[in-house]
Amino acid sequence: MSDKIMSRKRKPLPLLQGVTIEAVAAEGKALVRVEDLVVFVPFAIPGDVVDIQITKKKHSYAEGEVVRLVQPSPDRIAPFCPHFGVCGGCKWQMLPYELQLQAKQQQVMDALTRIGKVELPPCSPILGSAKTQEYRNKLEYGFANRRWLTKEESRRLKAADAEALSEPMEERSVGYHANGTFDKILPIEECHLMDSVNDRLRLAIRDYAYAHDLTFFDAREHTGLLRGMMIRLSNTGGLMLLIQFCIFTPEEQQQAEALLQYMGDKFQEITSLLYVNNQKFNDTFGDLPVIVFKGEDHVFLQMEDLRFKVGAKSFYQTNTDQAYELYKVAREFAFEGLAPSEGLPLVYDLYTGTGTIANFVARGAREVIGIEYVPEAIEDAKVNSAINGITNTRFYAGDMKDILTEDFVREHGRPDIIITDPPRAGMHADVVNVILGAAPRRIVYVSCNPATQARDLALLDTDYKVTRIQPVDMFPHTQHVENVVLLERR
């Protein structure tokens, strides 16, 4: 029996030595072709000569990790973050920003060509982000009583005599969830995705928790006071801090309130200090009450002369400055070249969220009708219209395929323009069919996933021709890219 078991052991996966990375691939990885095998690896760039340990092998492709950088690419630059290579974010820090933009534009056109298979105009040059660091207005961190160890830390611990260690390693950590694990957190000392206020807030909570022996969340046992935190930074001077607790006892309630009081006293710049008691088995709090400890329950973000109220549960594009560039493209595609004699158009804004695009384009429309799945977001959209004195918007909450029907179009009028900004999964086929039936003159399709956008363009191709393509980079140092396409009725 043991011989049979031994015979089933898999062969060791190969080590590829001295191979040259050829190109940027999907999901922030790079690729190299070795004979008839395509190998994908993270944290490498074209021109790197590397040794790769294969970690997974299929028939036509493999995945691996770089175990030695034999010779760096002439394009490689030094990463700016000490957590690079361990933290799962910002995987392209070693790739110059100009080359990141080239790769993202190529990613867009590859998806539209390979998946969409529709006639395409030339692509406009991608709009890069003016800020490549500290560009986010929102960050979320987790707490855990188990810290993620890097490979180097694991090796050091295994090699060391536990009794010889000067002090035990602190397991409680605050940072980002480590890839491939649900219960361990990679401790973050500094994060360059937001103004340094994010570091000051996070580390102050951590140090207070250490000093007062607060418990950190245990995802296996479902215990521990500190569970998560969220920071929102506005361009109008607002600063929101929300702490997610898991409170079961009066003592834990007192501990939570003492921490909140400490943070409110220490950081006078906090304008919205909130907390949530999350006893659920997941970290989402959209269905839980948010409690105001100090200040307001919202911050304001500004775009042109419009102010948008953003609460703890509100969606708002996380790159404030680039969101403005993205929405300007959508507005231009929607209205450019329309004849004044035709009158102001009726606009449908699908997947409107908190009505940011709807309110942003309202001045150029007779009326804007926004539809969104989340009821709280629709209430925010109505508030944002009221705050800005916009009276020609109407908003409806519900599943898009259930709300946007032929009857809805008959009741509210056939749209001249449809702006659609769906989630990564793209549009449901029923929604596409209603759009085709409504027959707007123009469709402006904003997408965070060029692959599903390309699929939907193919479905619309019978009646619509793609006339403009404009990629926009919202997330420097990542593989993610937004793309705006203008379709005009044939």
C-alpha positions as CSV (number, residue, x, y, z in Angstrom):
1,M,0.0,0.0,0.0
2,S,2.8,2.4,0.9
3,D,4.5,1.7,-2.4
4,K,1.3,2.7,-4.3
5,I,1.1,5.9,-2.2
6,M,4.7,6.7,-2.9
7,S,4.2,6.1,-6.7
8,R,1.4,8.7,-6.7
9,K,3.7,11.4,-5.5
10,R,3.9,14.3,-7.9
11,K,7.1,15.1,-9.6
12,P,8.9,18.1,-8.2
13,L,7.9,21.3,-10.1
14,P,10.8,22.7,-12.1
15,L,13.1,25.7,-11.5
16,L,13.5,27.8,-14.6
17,Q,16.9,29.5,-14.6
18,G,18.0,32.7,-16.4
19,V,14.8,33.3,-18.3
20,T,13.9,36.8,-19.6
21,I,10.5,38.3,-18.8
22,E,8.7,39.2,-22.1
23,A,5.6,41.2,-21.3
24,V,3.1,42.5,-18.8
25,A,0.1,40.1,-18.4
26,A,-3.3,40.2,-16.6
27,E,-3.8,40.7,-12.9
28,G,-0.6,42.6,-12.5
29,K,1.6,39.7,-13.4
30,A,4.3,39.3,-16.1
31,L,4.9,36.4,-18.5
32,V,7.6,34.5,-20.2
33,R,7.3,31.7,-22.8
34,V,9.4,28.6,-22.2
35,E,9.1,26.3,-25.1
36,D,5.4,25.7,-25.5
37,L,4.6,26.8,-21.9
38,V,3.4,30.3,-20.9
39,V,4.6,31.1,-17.3
40,F,2.9,33.9,-15.3
41,V,4.8,35.5,-12.4
42,P,4.1,38.5,-10.1
43,F,6.6,41.3,-9.2
44,A,8.5,41.1,-12.5
45,I,8.7,43.4,-15.5
46,P,9.7,43.0,-19.2
47,G,13.5,42.7,-19.5
48,D,14.1,41.2,-16.1
49,V,16.3,38.1,-16.2
50,V,15.1,35.8,-13.4
51,D,15.1,32.4,-11.9
52,I,11.5,31.2,-11.5
53,Q,10.2,28.4,-9.3
54,I,7.1,26.9,-10.8
55,T,4.3,26.6,-8.2
56,K,1.5,25.4,-10.4
57,K,1.6,23.7,-13.8
58,K,-1.2,23.0,-16.2
59,H,-1.2,21.7,-19.8
60,S,-0.5,25.0,-21.6
61,Y,0.5,27.4,-18.8
62,A,2.1,27.6,-15.4
63,E,2.4,30.0,-12.5
64,G,5.5,30.7,-10.6
65,E,7.4,33.0,-8.3
66,V,10.7,34.8,-8.9
67,V,13.3,33.3,-6.5
68,R,16.3,35.3,-7.9
69,L,16.6,38.5,-9.9
70,V,19.6,37.6,-12.0
71,Q,19.7,40.8,-13.9
72,P,17.2,43.7,-13.5
73,S,15.5,45.2,-16.6
74,P,17.0,48.5,-17.6
75,D,13.4,49.9,-17.1
76,R,13.2,48.6,-13.5
77,I,12.9,51.3,-10.8
78,A,13.1,51.0,-7.0
79,P,9.8,50.5,-5.2
80,F,8.9,53.3,-2.9
81,C,7.0,51.2,-0.3
82,P,8.7,49.0,2.3
83,H,5.9,46.5,2.1
84,F,6.3,46.0,-1.7
85,G,6.3,42.3,-2.7
86,V,4.5,41.2,0.5
87,C,1.4,43.4,0.5
88,G,-1.0,42.4,-2.3
89,G,-1.5,46.0,-3.6
90,C,0.6,48.3,-5.8
91,K,2.2,45.4,-7.7
92,W,3.7,47.7,-10.4
93,Q,5.8,50.0,-8.2
94,M,9.0,48.7,-10.0
95,L,7.5,49.7,-13.4
96,P,7.9,53.3,-14.5
97,Y,4.5,55.1,-14.6
98,E,4.8,55.8,-18.3
99,L,5.1,52.0,-19.0
100,Q,2.2,51.3,-16.7
101,L,0.1,53.5,-18.8
102,Q,1.2,51.9,-22.0
103,A,0.4,48.5,-20.5
104,K,-3.1,49.6,-19.4
105,Q,-4.0,51.1,-22.8
106,Q,-2.8,47.9,-24.4
107,Q,-4.9,45.9,-21.9
108,V,-8.0,47.9,-23.0
109,M,-7.5,47.4,-26.7
110,D,-6.6,43.7,-26.3
111,A,-9.9,43.1,-24.5
112,L,-12.0,45.2,-27.0
113,T,-10.4,43.5,-29.9
114,R,-10.1,39.9,-28.7
115,I,-13.4,39.7,-26.8
116,G,-15.6,42.4,-28.4
117,K,-14.6,41.6,-32.1
118,V,-16.3,44.8,-33.2
119,E,-15.2,47.6,-35.4
120,L,-13.1,50.1,-33.4
121,P,-11.9,53.7,-33.9
122,P,-8.3,54.6,-32.8
123,C,-8.0,54.7,-29.0
124,S,-7.3,58.1,-27.4
125,P,-4.2,58.3,-25.3
126,I,-4.9,57.1,-21.8
127,L,-5.4,59.8,-19.2
128,G,-2.8,59.3,-16.5
129,S,-3.3,60.3,-12.8
130,A,-1.6,63.6,-11.8
131,K,-1.0,61.9,-8.4
132,T,0.7,58.5,-8.4
133,Q,0.9,58.4,-4.6
134,E,-1.5,59.6,-1.9
135,Y,-4.3,59.6,-4.4
136,R,-7.0,57.7,-2.5
137,N,-9.8,59.3,-0.4
138,K,-10.7,56.0,1.3
139,L,-8.7,53.2,2.9
140,E,-9.9,50.2,5.0
141,Y,-7.7,48.2,7.4
142,G,-8.3,45.0,9.4
143,F,-7.3,43.9,12.8
144,A,-6.3,40.4,13.7
145,N,-4.7,38.5,16.6
146,R,-2.6,36.6,14.1
147,R,0.0,38.4,12.1
148,W,1.1,37.3,8.7
149,L,4.8,36.4,8.6
150,T,6.9,37.1,5.6
151,K,9.1,34.3,4.3
152,E,12.2,36.0,5.8
153,E,10.5,36.3,9.2
154,S,9.4,32.6,9.1
155,R,13.0,31.6,8.3
156,R,14.4,33.7,11.2
157,L,11.9,32.3,13.7
158,K,12.6,28.7,12.6
159,A,16.4,29.3,12.9
160,A,16.2,31.0,16.3
161,D,16.1,29.5,19.7
162,A,12.7,30.6,21.0
163,E,14.2,31.2,24.5
164,A,17.0,33.3,23.0
165,L,14.6,35.8,21.5
166,S,14.8,39.1,23.4
167,E,11.0,39.4,23.5
168,P,8.1,37.5,22.0
169,M,6.8,38.7,18.6
170,E,3.6,40.7,18.9
171,E,0.9,38.8,17.1
172,R,-1.8,41.4,17.2
173,S,-1.6,43.5,14.0
174,V,-3.5,46.1,12.0
175,G,-3.0,46.3,8.2
176,Y,-4.2,44.5,5.1
177,H,-5.5,40.9,4.9
178,A,-2.7,38.7,3.6
179,N,-3.4,37.0,0.2
180,G,-4.8,33.5,0.6
181,T,-5.8,33.8,4.2
182,F,-8.9,35.0,6.0
183,D,-7.6,35.2,9.6
184,K,-4.2,36.8,9.3
185,I,-3.2,40.5,8.8
186,L,0.0,41.9,7.3
187,P,1.1,44.6,9.7
188,I,1.4,47.9,7.8
189,E,3.8,50.6,9.1
190,E,3.3,53.0,6.3
191,C,0.9,53.2,3.3
192,H,1.5,55.7,0.5
193,L,-2.0,55.3,-1.0
194,M,-3.4,58.2,1.1
195,D,-2.1,61.3,2.9
196,S,0.1,60.3,5.9
197,V,-2.9,61.0,8.2
198,N,-3.8,57.4,7.5
199,D,-0.6,56.2,9.1
200,R,-1.0,58.5,12.1
201,L,-4.6,57.3,12.8
202,R,-3.8,53.6,12.3
203,L,-0.7,53.6,14.4
204,A,-2.3,55.6,17.1
205,I,-5.1,53.1,17.5
206,R,-2.5,50.2,17.4
207,D,-0.3,51.8,20.1
208,Y,-3.3,52.6,22.3
209,A,-4.5,49.0,21.9
210,Y,-1.1,47.6,22.9
211,A,-0.9,50.0,25.9
212,H,-4.4,49.1,27.1
213,D,-4.2,45.4,26.2
214,L,-7.2,45.5,23.9
215,T,-8.1,42.3,22.1
216,F,-7.8,42.0,18.3
217,F,-10.3,40.1,16.2
218,D,-10.0,36.3,16.0
219,A,-11.7,35.3,12.8
220,R,-11.7,31.6,13.8
221,E,-13.2,32.1,17.3
222,H,-15.2,35.1,16.4
223,T,-14.0,37.1,19.4
224,G,-11.8,40.2,19.9
225,L,-12.8,43.9,20.2
226,L,-11.0,45.6,17.4
227,R,-12.1,44.3,14.0
228,G,-11.6,47.0,11.3
229,M,-11.2,50.7,10.5
230,M,-12.1,52.9,7.6
231,I,-10.7,56.4,6.8
232,R,-12.3,58.9,4.4
233,L,-10.4,62.0,3.5
234,S,-12.3,64.8,1.7
235,N,-11.0,67.6,-0.5
236,T,-13.1,70.1,1.5
237,G,-11.3,69.6,4.8
238,G,-13.4,66.7,6.2
239,L,-11.9,63.6,7.8
240,M,-13.9,60.5,8.7
241,L,-12.7,57.7,11.0
242,L,-14.9,54.7,11.4
243,I,-13.9,51.9,13.8
244,Q,-15.5,48.5,13.5
245,F,-15.8,46.7,16.9
246,C,-17.1,43.3,17.9
247,I,-18.7,44.1,21.2
248,F,-20.4,41.5,23.3
249,T,-20.0,42.7,26.9
250,P,-20.4,46.0,28.8
251,E,-16.7,46.0,29.5
252,E,-16.0,45.9,25.8
253,Q,-18.4,48.7,25.2
254,Q,-16.5,50.8,27.8
255,Q,-13.2,49.9,26.1
256,A,-14.5,50.9,22.7
257,E,-15.8,54.3,24.0
258,A,-12.5,55.0,25.7
259,L,-10.6,54.4,22.5
260,L,-13.0,56.6,20.6
261,Q,-12.7,59.4,23.2
262,Y,-8.9,59.1,22.9
263,M,-8.9,59.4,19.2
264,G,-11.3,62.3,19.2
265,D,-9.2,64.2,21.7
266,K,-5.9,63.4,20.0
267,F,-7.0,64.2,16.4
268,Q,-9.0,67.4,16.4
269,E,-9.0,67.3,12.6
270,I,-11.5,64.3,12.7
271,T,-14.8,65.8,11.6
272,S,-16.8,62.5,11.6
273,L,-15.9,59.9,14.3
274,L,-18.1,56.8,13.9
275,Y,-18.3,53.2,15.0
276,V,-20.1,50.0,14.2
277,N,-20.7,47.0,16.4
278,N,-20.3,44.1,14.0
279,Q,-21.0,40.7,15.5
280,K,-21.5,39.0,12.1
281,F,-19.4,36.4,10.4
282,N,-18.2,38.8,7.7
283,D,-16.7,42.3,7.8
284,T,-19.4,44.1,5.8
285,F,-21.5,46.6,7.7
286,G,-23.9,47.9,5.0
287,D,-26.8,46.3,6.9
288,L,-25.7,47.5,10.4
289,P,-26.3,50.8,12.1
290,V,-23.5,53.3,12.1
291,I,-23.2,55.2,15.4
292,V,-21.9,58.8,15.5
293,F,-19.6,59.2,18.5
294,K,-18.4,62.8,17.6
295,G,-19.0,65.2,14.7
296,E,-21.1,64.6,11.6
297,D,-22.2,61.3,10.0
298,H,-20.7,62.4,6.7
299,V,-18.0,64.4,4.8
300,F,-18.4,66.5,1.7
301,L,-16.4,66.0,-1.5
302,Q,-16.4,68.7,-4.1
303,M,-16.3,68.5,-7.9
304,E,-16.4,71.8,-9.8
305,D,-19.0,73.7,-7.9
306,L,-20.9,70.6,-6.8
307,R,-20.8,69.2,-3.3
308,F,-21.5,65.6,-2.6
309,K,-22.5,64.2,0.8
310,V,-20.6,61.0,1.4
311,G,-21.5,58.8,4.4
312,A,-19.8,55.7,5.8
313,K,-21.8,53.5,3.5
314,S,-21.8,55.7,0.4
315,F,-19.9,54.8,-2.8
316,Y,-17.7,57.5,-4.2
317,Q,-14.8,57.0,-6.6
318,T,-11.7,56.6,-4.4
319,N,-9.4,58.7,-6.6
320,T,-11.0,62.2,-6.2
321,D,-9.0,64.0,-8.8
322,Q,-9.2,61.3,-11.4
323,A,-12.9,60.8,-10.8
324,Y,-13.3,64.4,-12.1
325,E,-11.3,63.5,-15.2
326,L,-13.4,60.4,-15.8
327,Y,-16.7,62.2,-15.4
328,K,-15.6,65.0,-17.7
329,V,-15.0,62.4,-20.4
330,A,-18.5,60.9,-19.8
331,R,-20.1,64.4,-20.0
332,E,-18.2,65.2,-23.2
333,F,-19.1,62.0,-24.9
334,A,-22.7,62.5,-23.9
335,F,-23.3,66.0,-25.1
336,E,-20.5,66.9,-27.6
337,G,-21.9,68.0,-30.9
338,L,-25.6,67.9,-30.0
339,A,-27.5,70.5,-32.0
340,P,-29.2,73.2,-29.8
341,S,-32.2,73.1,-32.1
342,E,-32.9,69.6,-30.9
343,G,-33.5,70.7,-27.4
344,L,-32.0,69.3,-24.2
345,P,-31.8,65.5,-24.1
346,L,-33.4,63.1,-21.7
347,V,-30.6,61.1,-20.0
348,Y,-30.8,57.7,-18.2
349,D,-27.9,57.1,-15.8
350,L,-27.8,53.4,-15.1
351,Y,-26.0,52.1,-12.0
352,T,-26.0,55.7,-10.7
353,G,-24.7,55.0,-7.2
354,T,-25.0,58.1,-5.2
355,G,-25.9,60.1,-8.3
356,T,-22.5,61.6,-8.9
357,I,-22.6,61.3,-12.7
358,A,-26.3,62.1,-12.8
359,N,-25.8,65.4,-10.9
360,F,-22.6,66.2,-12.8
361,V,-24.3,66.1,-16.2
362,A,-27.7,67.4,-15.1
363,R,-27.1,71.0,-16.4
364,G,-26.8,69.7,-19.9
365,A,-30.0,67.6,-19.8
366,R,-33.8,68.1,-19.8
367,E,-34.0,65.5,-17.1
368,V,-31.7,62.7,-15.7
369,I,-33.2,59.5,-14.5
370,G,-30.9,57.5,-12.3
371,I,-31.3,53.8,-11.3
372,E,-29.3,52.0,-8.7
373,Y,-29.6,48.7,-6.7
374,V,-28.8,50.1,-3.2
375,P,-31.6,52.1,-1.6
376,E,-29.3,54.0,0.7
377,A,-27.3,55.2,-2.3
378,I,-30.4,56.4,-4.0
379,E,-31.3,58.4,-0.9
380,D,-27.8,59.9,-1.0
381,A,-28.4,60.8,-4.7
382,K,-31.6,62.7,-3.8
383,V,-29.8,64.5,-1.0
384,N,-26.9,65.4,-3.4
385,S,-29.4,66.9,-5.9
386,A,-31.1,68.9,-3.2
387,I,-27.8,70.2,-1.7
388,N,-26.8,71.5,-5.1
389,G,-30.1,72.9,-6.1
390,I,-30.6,70.4,-8.9
391,T,-34.3,69.9,-9.7
392,N,-34.2,67.9,-12.9
393,T,-33.1,64.5,-11.5
394,R,-35.2,61.5,-10.5
395,F,-33.9,58.4,-8.8
396,Y,-35.2,54.8,-8.5
397,A,-33.9,51.9,-6.4
398,G,-34.0,48.3,-7.4
399,D,-32.3,45.6,-9.4
400,M,-31.4,47.1,-12.8
401,K,-33.0,44.2,-14.8
402,D,-36.2,44.6,-12.8
403,I,-36.5,48.4,-12.9
404,L,-35.3,49.1,-16.4
405,T,-38.1,47.4,-18.4
406,E,-40.0,48.4,-21.6
407,D,-42.8,49.6,-19.3
408,F,-40.4,51.8,-17.4
409,V,-39.2,53.4,-20.7
410,R,-42.8,53.9,-21.9
411,E,-43.7,55.6,-18.6
412,H,-40.6,57.9,-18.3
413,G,-39.8,58.5,-21.9
414,R,-37.4,57.2,-24.4
415,P,-33.9,58.4,-23.5
416,D,-31.8,60.3,-26.0
417,I,-28.7,59.3,-24.1
418,I,-27.9,56.4,-21.8
419,I,-24.9,56.6,-19.5
420,T,-24.1,53.2,-17.9
421,D,-21.4,52.5,-15.3
422,P,-22.0,48.9,-14.2
423,P,-20.0,46.8,-11.7
424,R,-17.2,44.6,-12.8
425,A,-19.6,41.9,-14.0
426,G,-21.0,44.2,-16.7
427,M,-24.6,44.5,-17.7
428,H,-27.2,41.7,-17.5
429,A,-28.4,40.5,-21.0
430,D,-31.9,41.7,-20.1
431,V,-30.6,45.2,-19.5
432,V,-28.8,45.2,-22.9
433,N,-32.0,44.1,-24.6
434,V,-34.0,46.9,-23.0
435,I,-31.3,49.4,-24.0
436,L,-31.6,48.1,-27.6
437,G,-35.4,48.5,-27.5
438,A,-35.2,52.0,-26.0
439,A,-32.9,53.0,-29.0
440,P,-31.1,56.0,-27.5
441,R,-29.0,58.1,-29.9
442,R,-26.0,57.6,-27.8
443,I,-24.7,55.2,-25.2
444,V,-21.8,56.2,-22.9
445,Y,-20.4,53.1,-21.4
446,V,-18.1,53.6,-18.4
447,S,-16.3,50.4,-17.2
448,C,-13.9,49.2,-14.6
449,N,-13.5,45.9,-16.4
450,P,-12.7,46.2,-20.2
451,A,-13.3,42.4,-20.6
452,T,-17.0,42.6,-19.6
453,Q,-17.3,45.9,-21.4
454,A,-16.1,44.2,-24.6
455,R,-18.6,41.4,-24.2
456,D,-21.4,44.0,-23.9
457,L,-20.2,46.0,-26.9
458,A,-20.6,42.8,-29.0
459,L,-24.2,42.5,-27.8
460,L,-24.9,46.1,-28.7
461,D,-23.1,46.0,-32.1
462,T,-26.1,45.2,-34.1
463,D,-27.5,48.7,-33.6
464,Y,-24.5,50.7,-32.3
465,K,-21.1,51.6,-33.5
466,V,-18.2,52.5,-31.2
467,T,-16.9,56.0,-32.2
468,R,-14.7,57.0,-29.2
469,I,-12.5,55.1,-26.8
470,Q,-10.9,56.8,-23.8
471,P,-9.0,54.9,-21.1
472,V,-8.5,56.6,-17.7
473,D,-6.1,55.5,-15.0
474,M,-7.7,55.7,-11.6
475,F,-5.3,53.4,-9.7
476,P,-1.5,53.9,-10.4
477,H,0.8,51.0,-9.6
478,T,-2.0,48.5,-10.1
479,Q,-3.3,46.7,-13.2
480,H,-6.8,48.2,-12.9
481,V,-8.0,50.6,-15.5
482,E,-11.2,52.4,-16.3
483,N,-12.4,52.8,-19.9
484,V,-15.1,55.1,-21.4
485,V,-16.6,54.2,-24.8
486,L,-19.1,56.2,-26.9
487,L,-21.5,54.2,-29.0
488,E,-23.7,56.0,-31.6
489,R,-26.7,54.5,-33.2
490,R,-26.1,53.2,-36.7
